[in-house]
Amino acid sequence: QKQIYSFWMKDMQIPLDFIWIDGDKIVDITENVPPPSPGTPDNQLLIYNPKVPVDKVLEVNAGEIRQQSIYVGEAMKIN
């Protein structure tokens, strides 16, 4: 369902990139999202959102967007 999804990095131990997708098009990218410092209270964790409503979110290892030259506006085929 298309909407503004929110993500946080609670309990994550590695940095991630987020690829925000609407239909088959990449509509936003969030790169190098760091894991929180150990002991960070839930109410202090950062929340990550796309700039526009999406129907899919792909989380990949940090640096993958740059390494694969992924960009906003690119079509993405999901198998």
N, C-alpha and C positions, 0 to 999 in steps of 0.2 A: 504494500500500500504506500502511495506517495505521500511523504510528509517530511518534516524536519526532525531527523533522528538525532539523539544526543548520546554521546559516548564519553566515558571517563576511563582512566587507566588504573582503577583499583586493582591491586594485587599483581599488576603487570611487572615484569622484571626486565623487559627489553623494550627499546623504542620501536615505534610503528609509524608507517605512512597510512593515511586513509584515502581511498579513492571513492568519491561520492558519485553515484551513477543514477541517471534518470533514463529509463528505457534502455537504449543501447549506447548512450552518450555520456561521457565523463563531463560532469558539470561543475565539479570543484575538487580540489586536492588539498590535503593537509599533510605536510611533510615533517618527518623527524619529531614526532610527538614523544617526549621523554617519559619514562616510567616515573612515578612519584618517589620522593625520598621515603625511605623506610619510616614508618610511624606517622605519616601524614594523616591527619584526621579526615574522615569522609567529607565533612563540610568544607574542607580546604582544597579538595581535589578539583582540578580544572575540568570543565565540561567542553567538549568539542562538538560542533554542529556544522552542517553544510550551509553555504550561503543561500541556497534555494532548496525547495523540497526535492527529495530523491526517493527512489523505490529500491535501491540497492546500495550497500556499502561493502567495499572490499578492503580488508586490513591486510597489509603486507609488511615485511620487515623494513625498517627504516633504511632509506637509501635506494630502495627498489624502484621508486618512481623516477628518480634521477638516472639510475643505471639503465633502465629500460626506455628512457626518453618518453615517458607517459605525460600527456598534457591535456588541459581542459579543452573540450571541443572534439576530442578524438572519439571515434566510434569504438565500442568494445563488444566483442562477441562473447556471450556467456553460454557455455555448453552444458 
